[in-house]
Amino acid sequence: MRATVNFPAHGGPALPPSLLFRNLSSSSAADGVLSPRDHAFFRRRGANKLRVGGFICCTGSPGVWGPCATNSAKLAVAEINKRGGVLGREIELSIYDAGGPLDEVLNRAEQAIAFDEVDLIVGLHTSAIRVGLRDVTTRHRIPYIYTPVYEGGERTPGVMAIGETPRWQSRPSIHWLADVKKASRWYLIGSDYVWPWQSHRAVKNYIKETGGQVVGEEFVPLGEDNHEPHLARIRATRPDVVLISLIGTDSITFNRAFGECGLAATTLRLAGAMDETVLLGIGADNSENMFCASGYFPGIGSRANDDFQSRYRTMFGPNAPPIGSLGQSTYEGLRFLEAVANKAGSLSMAPMLAAGRNVVYGGARGPVTVRNGHARMQMYLAEADGLDFKLIKPV
């Protein structure tokens, strides 16, 4: 798989011939050197293009979201360019794999900035990648829009995070499960990196607010697919709810095993980074008693969502990768970019960051308000119904 795939505005080669088969993630010095002819290629590129680097997980545990995220970004670019681009600059989108080891992803970012001359980055990847990547973008003064659900608290200059955070996603769901399902005993399991670590700290406070207690907690290495020890500990502690902060394929294998061992019939599940893409992998037989809160579900009945899905199907066909909240967040990120640039009247770092702290933009979710750098959107609680999520209520 190529480390980068470029989508030029008007056709033509995405990369110079000598780079077509070069692995940009390689640490080899030889692979990182461009020939004079290569540099000439990059200088020939239109000066009026807005070069956006889409850093999207295409491999690893979160790679399950890559196809929808790539398509959603391409759809947003096509729509924005049809409207004349961003402040008159046509977007040229390149997709880079944000999966795999951190040092490889950071090397791709360095080369994207140095050789592809990207003007800004839009990211759909783990918070562990974000923490490393923001150092690169800050050093190069490249604006960085981070789109998925995350732990909150991102204040790095130059980084604009627009995803759901625990205060608005998890807290109302925990209170609802306590009030309606009488849940009081909670077991927390998450992937072993920053989003679950920080989210669980907040979740414990929300559980305490309801009078509940945490009866167990553990963090699982990314890529782990043997969940028997975890399930044995869950069975031994007999929780009412298992709160799941596993990502991508790790969530799929855990929830399959959870259902297959019979726990789904007796124990509720509340998942964070969960959408229809993951639910499809889990399977209808293993999704009983599974709840999820998100700012987006394909089943939301709104004109904005209906229009988004219609355009997605028109562009990519009836067999396109299924739409889910994580994947479609790249669409939101590019619509946010458009709104911020229009408000700032500039693509310079300082005006964009000032505008991005307080702005309203429209996407598949409908209107989203960003106030003091924090995104506020309508949140929904849903329950798995086969391979889809059935909306319960706004929260």
DRENPALO-946839 format. One record per residue (C-alpha): x negated, z negated, y; residue in three letters. Coordinates in pm, 1 decimal. Example, Ala and Ser with C-alpha at 12.3 -4.5 7.8 and 13.67 -1.06 7.14 Angstrom:
        c1        c3        c2  rest
   -1230.0    -780.0    -450.0   ALA
   -1367.0    -714.0    -106.0   SER
***
This chain:
        c1        c3        c2  rest
       0.0       0.0       0.0   MET
    -132.0      88.5     344.5   ARG
    -184.1    -207.7     573.2   ALA
     -20.9     -24.7     861.1   THR
     252.5     234.0     885.5   VAL
     308.2     401.1    1221.9   ASN
     629.9     551.9    1352.5   PHE
     535.2     795.7    1632.1   PRO
     798.7     881.8    1886.1   ALA
     780.7    1260.2    1838.8   HIS
     624.0    1316.8    1497.8   GLY
     260.9    1411.1    1442.8   GLY
       3.4    1211.0    1251.0   PRO
      47.7     835.6    1257.1   ALA
    -329.1     777.3    1227.4   LEU
    -637.4     997.8    1252.0   PRO
    -734.0    1158.2     918.7   PRO
   -1026.5     924.6     856.3   SER
    -793.2     622.0     875.3   LEU
    -509.5     748.1     658.4   LEU
    -642.6     575.3     346.8   PHE
    -840.2     295.2     513.0   ARG
    -736.8     -58.8     430.7   ASN
    -732.3    -223.0     771.7   LEU
    -727.0    -567.1     610.7   SER
   -1072.9    -516.3     461.3   SER
   -1343.9    -754.0     574.4   SER
   -1604.9    -483.8     519.1   SER
   -1786.7    -392.6     837.0   ALA
   -1784.4     -27.1     735.2   ALA
   -1406.1     -24.2     708.1   ASP
   -1372.5    -175.7    1054.9   GLY
   -1574.6      92.4    1237.1   VAL
   -1405.7     393.2    1395.6   LEU
   -1585.0     723.6    1430.7   SER
   -1615.0     890.9    1774.0   PRO
   -1346.5    1132.0    1659.2   ARG
   -1117.5     836.8    1579.7   ASP
   -1166.6     689.5    1929.2   HIS
   -1084.5    1028.4    2078.2   ALA
    -760.7    1029.4    1877.2   PHE
    -653.4     698.2    2024.8   PHE
    -744.5     806.5    2379.7   ARG
    -524.2    1115.8    2336.3   ARG
    -217.1     902.5    2273.2   ARG
      37.4     904.7    2553.0   GLY
     -44.2     654.0    2823.0   ALA
     324.0     597.3    2892.5   ASN
     408.5     469.7    2544.5   LYS
     487.5     103.7    2483.6   LEU
     298.5      29.0    2163.2   ARG
     467.9    -245.8    1962.6   VAL
     302.6    -397.1    1657.8   GLY
     561.5    -517.7    1408.0   GLY
     390.7    -786.5    1200.3   PHE
     632.7    -809.8     908.3   ILE
     580.3    -972.4     569.0   CYS
     587.6    -686.8     320.1   CYS
     406.8    -871.8      38.7   THR
     397.5   -1225.8     -97.6   GLY
     689.5   -1467.1    -125.9   SER
     857.1   -1363.7     203.0   PRO
     802.4    -993.1     129.9   GLY
    1159.6    -974.1       1.4   VAL
    1267.5    -951.4     366.6   TRP
    1026.1    -669.7     452.7   GLY
    1247.1    -364.4     383.5   PRO
    1543.6    -486.6     590.2   CYS
    1314.4    -614.0     866.4   ALA
    1134.5    -279.0     888.6   THR
    1460.3     -85.9     900.3   ASN
    1611.5    -322.7    1157.2   SER
    1309.5    -280.8    1384.6   ALA
    1322.1      99.2    1348.6   LYS
    1693.1      97.4    1434.3   LEU
    1632.6    -107.8    1749.9   ALA
    1349.6     123.5    1856.1   VAL
    1566.5     433.5    1806.5   ALA
    1846.8     282.7    2014.6   GLU
    1619.7     162.9    2294.7   ILE
    1433.5     492.6    2311.9   ASN
    1764.3     678.0    2327.5   LYS
    1845.0     470.6    2636.5   ARG
    1518.3     575.8    2796.6   GLY
    1282.9     316.4    2650.3   GLY
    1170.3      -9.8    2805.4   VAL
    1129.2      34.6    3180.6   LEU
    1091.8     405.7    3116.1   GLY
     828.6     364.4    2844.5   ARG
     917.6     498.1    2501.3   GLU
     844.1     249.4    2222.6   ILE
     591.2     350.9    1960.4   GLU
     627.5     114.9    1665.3   LEU
     361.4      38.1    1405.4   SER
     436.3    -188.3    1107.9   ILE
     158.1    -413.7     976.7   TYR
     182.6    -629.2     666.0   ASP
     190.8    -996.1     769.2   ALA
     180.2   -1114.1     408.6   GLY
    -123.2   -1228.6     215.2   GLY
    -414.0   -1450.0     322.8   PRO
    -419.6   -1560.7     685.3   LEU
    -766.1   -1420.3     756.8   ASP
    -656.2   -1074.2     643.4   GLU
    -348.2   -1081.1     866.4   VAL
    -554.6   -1195.4    1165.0   LEU
    -805.1    -917.5    1099.9   ASN
    -519.8    -665.4    1103.3   ARG
    -404.5    -808.3    1435.0   ALA
    -752.2    -786.4    1587.1   GLU
    -782.1    -423.9    1480.5   GLN
    -427.5    -339.6    1591.8   ALA
    -512.5    -465.7    1939.5   ILE
    -860.4    -312.9    1955.1   ALA
    -799.6      24.5    1792.6   PHE
    -422.3      88.9    1798.6   ASP
    -404.6     -65.0    2147.7   GLU
     -76.1    -243.4    2079.7   VAL
      83.0    -380.7    2395.9   ASP
     275.4    -661.4    2227.3   LEU
     363.6    -801.5    1886.8   ILE
     699.6    -872.4    1724.3   VAL
     668.9   -1093.3    1415.7   GLY
     878.4   -1168.6    1107.0   LEU
     656.4   -1390.3     892.0   HIS
     586.8   -1754.0     810.8   THR
     505.9   -2017.5    1070.9   SER
     164.6   -2054.8     906.3   ALA
      88.2   -1696.7    1011.7   ILE
     236.5   -1760.8    1356.6   ARG
       5.7   -2055.9    1419.2   VAL
    -298.3   -1836.4    1349.3   GLY
    -167.9   -1519.6    1510.5   LEU
     -79.1   -1687.7    1838.5   ARG
    -448.3   -1767.5    1890.2   ASP
    -525.8   -1395.6    1866.8   VAL
    -246.1   -1286.9    2100.7   THR
    -327.3   -1558.9    2354.3   THR
    -694.6   -1462.0    2362.8   ARG
    -606.3   -1095.5    2418.5   HIS
    -313.5   -1176.3    2653.6   ARG
     -68.4    -988.0    2431.3   ILE
     297.5   -1104.7    2447.6   PRO
     423.5   -1217.6    2106.9   TYR
     790.9   -1237.8    2007.8   ILE
     856.1   -1446.6    1695.4   TYR
    1197.9   -1376.2    1544.8   THR
    1288.7   -1581.2    1231.6   PRO
    1425.1   -1929.1    1173.2   VAL
    1147.1   -2180.6    1236.5   TYR
    1071.7   -2548.6    1294.4   GLU
    1104.0   -2540.4    1674.7   GLY
     870.4   -2667.3    1941.5   GLY
     673.5   -2347.6    2002.9   GLU
     529.4   -2374.8    2355.6   ARG
     214.2   -2163.3    2337.8   THR
     182.0   -1949.3    2653.1   PRO
     263.6   -1593.2    2559.3   GLY
     469.9   -1676.0    2250.0   VAL
     848.8   -1634.9    2267.9   MET
    1036.6   -1772.2    1963.8   ALA
    1405.3   -1682.0    1930.4   ILE
    1502.8   -1803.9    1580.9   GLY
    1723.7   -2088.8    1464.5   GLU
    1577.8   -2439.2    1475.8   THR
    1671.7   -2754.5    1278.0   PRO
    1856.6   -2921.0    1566.6   ARG
    2115.4   -2643.6    1573.9   TRP
    2097.0   -2516.0    1216.2   GLN
    2055.2   -2820.5     991.2   SER
    2206.3   -3112.0    1184.2   ARG
    2571.2   -2995.3    1197.4   PRO
    2554.1   -2879.8     834.8   SER
    2423.8   -3218.2     717.7   ILE
    2700.6   -3396.8     907.7   HIS
    2962.6   -3161.3     760.6   TRP
    2842.5   -3218.6     403.8   LEU
    2845.1   -3594.6     464.5   ALA
    3195.7   -3591.1     614.8   ASP
    3366.8   -3334.5     393.2   VAL
    3172.7   -3353.9      66.2   LYS
    3085.6   -3726.6      96.8   LYS
    2719.0   -3646.3      41.0   ALA
    2484.8   -3941.0      92.4   SER
    2189.9   -3892.0    -146.4   ARG
    1950.4   -3612.5     -51.0   TRP
    1651.1   -3453.8    -221.2   TYR
    1424.7   -3232.6      -6.7   LEU
    1212.3   -2952.2    -151.1   ILE
    1019.8   -2696.5      49.7   GLY
     727.8   -2458.7      50.0   SER
     396.0   -2620.9     134.4   ASP
     338.4   -2510.8     493.0   TYR
     432.8   -2595.0     849.9   VAL
     802.3   -2490.2     868.0   TRP
     919.2   -2715.8     580.9   PRO
     685.7   -2998.2     687.4   TRP
     820.0   -3011.9    1039.8   GLN
    1180.5   -2927.1     952.4   SER
    1198.9   -3207.9     696.9   HIS
    1085.4   -3457.4     960.1   ARG
    1388.7   -3362.2    1169.5   ALA
    1621.6   -3343.8     868.5   VAL
    1540.7   -3702.5     768.3   LYS
    1665.6   -3820.5    1107.4   ASN
    1987.7   -3620.6    1072.4   TYR
    2049.2   -3763.7     725.0   ILE
    1991.2   -4113.5     862.2   LYS
    2252.8   -4046.1    1133.0   GLU
    2514.1   -3997.6     859.7   THR
    2417.8   -4317.6     677.0   GLY
    2261.6   -4118.6     395.1   GLY
    1923.8   -4159.3     229.2   GLN
    1645.4   -3932.4     105.2   VAL
    1585.1   -4005.1    -263.1   VAL
    1298.0   -3760.6    -309.4   GLY
    1083.4   -3501.5    -135.1   GLU
     819.2   -3252.8    -243.7   GLU
     638.1   -2944.8    -122.4   PHE
     567.1   -2651.7    -351.3   VAL
     268.6   -2412.2    -320.8   PRO
     365.8   -2062.2    -209.9   LEU
     406.8   -1833.7    -509.0   GLY
     497.1   -2111.7    -753.5   GLU
     748.9   -1995.4   -1013.9   ASP
     740.6   -2282.7   -1265.7   ASN
    1008.3   -2516.7   -1137.2   HIS
    1069.3   -2727.8   -1447.6   GLU
     877.6   -3032.2   -1310.9   PRO
    1071.7   -3015.7    -983.7   HIS
    1404.5   -2984.8   -1160.5   LEU
    1319.6   -3279.4   -1386.3   ALA
    1252.7   -3499.2   -1082.3   ARG
    1573.8   -3383.8    -917.0   ILE
    1772.3   -3457.7   -1230.3   ARG
    1616.4   -3804.9   -1254.7   ALA
    1704.4   -3902.4    -896.3   THR
    2063.9   -3768.5    -912.1   ARG
    2103.5   -3652.9    -551.3   PRO
    2433.1   -3532.6    -407.1   ASP
    2254.7   -3251.5    -221.8   VAL
    1924.4   -3071.3    -261.0   VAL
    1803.6   -2936.8      73.2   LEU
    1593.3   -2628.7       2.9   ILE
    1321.1   -2506.2     238.9   SER
    1161.4   -2263.9      -6.2   LEU
    1112.1   -1907.2     110.5   ILE
    1171.6   -1562.2     -29.9   GLY
    1098.0   -1510.5    -397.5   THR
    1009.5   -1881.0    -436.1   ASP
    1365.3   -1966.4    -337.7   SER
    1495.7   -1702.3    -577.6   ILE
    1308.6   -1836.9    -880.9   THR
    1391.9   -2199.8    -797.1   PHE
    1762.4   -2138.3    -747.0   ASN
    1785.8   -1925.4   -1060.2   ARG
    1631.8   -2207.0   -1261.8   ALA
    1855.6   -2459.4   -1083.5   PHE
    2164.6   -2270.4   -1194.1   GLY
    2042.7   -2192.2   -1542.9   GLU
    1969.1   -2558.1   -1621.6   CYS
    2322.2   -2664.2   -1526.0   GLY
    2246.7   -2852.1   -1203.5   LEU
    2449.6   -2612.7    -987.6   ALA
    2776.7   -2737.2   -1132.7   ALA
    2712.8   -3096.9   -1030.3   THR
    2477.1   -3086.7    -732.1   THR
    2524.1   -2929.2    -390.8   LEU
    2253.6   -2717.0    -230.2   ARG
    2186.7   -2658.0     138.9   LEU
    1932.4   -2383.4     208.4   ALA
    1749.3   -2299.6     529.7   GLY
    1576.2   -1960.1     501.1   ALA
    1853.5   -1810.5     291.6   MET
    2040.3   -1483.3     329.0   ASP
    2213.1   -1216.7     123.5   GLU
    1880.9   -1059.4      26.4   THR
    1774.2   -1381.7    -145.2   VAL
    2124.2   -1441.8    -281.0   LEU
    2114.2   -1102.9    -450.8   LEU
    1796.8   -1211.8    -632.4   GLY
    1945.9   -1547.9    -733.5   ILE
    2251.6   -1384.6    -887.3   GLY
    2619.0   -1473.5    -874.9   ALA
    2598.6   -1693.0   -1186.4   ASP
    2345.6   -1923.8   -1021.1   ASN
    2489.5   -1958.8    -670.0   SER
    2760.2   -2219.8    -730.0   GLU
    2782.3   -2498.8    -470.1   ASN
    2524.1   -2337.3    -241.1   MET
    2563.3   -2369.8     135.2   PHE
    2370.7   -2213.1     420.0   CYS
    2378.7   -2231.6     798.8   ALA
    2259.2   -1942.5    1013.0   SER
    2310.2   -1769.5    1342.4   GLY
    2388.1   -1448.1    1155.0   TYR
    2577.5   -1342.4     844.9   PHE
    2686.9    -985.9     764.1   PRO
    3039.4   -1123.6     715.3   GLY
    3075.8   -1236.6    1077.3   ILE
    3375.5   -1053.1    1218.8   GLY
    3260.3    -935.3    1559.9   SER
    3232.9    -601.9    1733.9   ARG
    2858.6    -650.8    1784.2   ALA
    2803.2    -710.4    1412.6   ASN
    3036.4    -430.9    1301.7   ASP
    2860.6    -185.6    1531.6   ASP
    2516.5    -297.7    1415.0   PHE
    2605.3    -254.5    1047.9   GLN
    2765.7      82.7    1109.8   SER
    2454.9     212.6    1288.3   ARG
    2229.3      66.2    1017.7   TYR
    2422.0     247.1     742.6   ARG
    2432.4     569.8     941.4   THR
    2056.2     566.9     995.3   MET
    1943.7     450.4     649.8   PHE
    2227.1     548.4     417.7   GLY
    2460.4     360.6     180.7   PRO
    2176.1     251.5     -49.8   ASN
    1959.1      99.2     224.1   ALA
    1810.9    -248.8     172.8   PRO
    2085.4    -509.6     220.0   PRO
    2118.3    -669.5     560.5   ILE
    2039.2   -1040.4     591.5   GLY
    1971.3   -1285.6     870.6   SER
    1592.5   -1291.3     826.7   LEU
    1552.4    -915.1     811.1   GLY
    1783.0    -832.2    1097.6   GLN
    1598.8   -1077.0    1323.8   SER
    1347.2    -802.3    1408.6   THR
    1636.7    -608.9    1562.2   TYR
    1710.8    -917.0    1772.2   GLU
    1346.5    -942.0    1872.6   GLY
    1334.4    -590.1    2013.7   LEU
    1667.0    -632.1    2193.6   ARG
    1524.7    -952.5    2341.6   PHE
    1218.0    -757.7    2454.6   LEU
    1438.2    -501.7    2627.9   GLU
    1638.7    -769.8    2810.2   ALA
    1329.0    -964.1    2917.2   VAL
    1150.8    -654.7    3049.2   ALA
    1459.6    -542.5    3240.0   ASN
    1496.3    -884.8    3399.0   LYS
    1127.0    -910.3    3484.7   ALA
    1104.5    -551.7    3608.1   GLY
     757.3    -551.9    3456.5   SER
     571.1    -551.8    3126.8   LEU
     293.7    -769.1    3262.5   SER
     238.5   -1099.3    3085.3   MET
     330.7   -1346.6    3361.0   ALA
     659.3   -1185.4    3477.6   PRO
     771.4   -1131.1    3117.0   MET
     705.5   -1490.0    3017.2   LEU
     890.2   -1620.8    3321.3   ALA
    1188.7   -1395.7    3249.3   ALA
    1185.0   -1480.4    2877.9   GLY
    1238.1   -1850.5    2941.9   ARG
    1587.7   -1794.8    3080.4   ASN
    1766.7   -1479.9    2974.0   VAL
    2075.9   -1358.1    2790.1   VAL
    2044.4   -1069.3    2546.2   TYR
    2281.9    -898.3    2305.2   GLY
    2214.1    -812.7    1941.0   GLY
    2388.3    -810.1    1605.6   ALA
    2464.3   -1181.4    1658.0   ARG
    2644.3   -1109.1    1983.5   GLY
    2522.0   -1274.8    2302.9   PRO
    2226.7   -1511.0    2268.5   VAL
    2125.3   -1735.7    2558.0   THR
    1766.5   -1849.2    2604.1   VAL
    1734.8   -2152.0    2831.2   ARG
    1402.8   -2318.0    2907.9   ASN
    1247.4   -2116.5    2626.4   GLY
    1498.4   -2227.7    2360.5   HIS
    1743.7   -1981.6    2202.2   ALA
    2105.3   -2091.8    2178.9   ARG
    2340.9   -1891.8    1961.8   MET
    2662.7   -1946.4    1772.9   GLN
    2577.6   -2104.0    1437.3   MET
    2787.8   -2065.0    1122.2   TYR
    2816.0   -2263.4     800.3   LEU
    2881.4   -2058.5     488.4   ALA
    2913.6   -2104.3     114.0   GLU
    2785.3   -1862.4    -146.5   ALA
    3063.7   -1662.5    -307.4   ASP
    2905.6   -1452.5    -577.4   GLY
    2654.0   -1228.8    -402.2   LEU
    2792.4   -1283.7     -52.5   ASP
    2831.3   -1574.5     185.1   PHE
    3184.1   -1679.5     274.5   LYS
    3207.3   -1824.7     623.5   LEU
    3345.5   -2178.0     641.9   ILE
    3334.2   -2246.7    1013.3   LYS
    3127.1   -2217.8    1329.5   PRO
    2907.5   -2526.5    1374.1   VAL
***
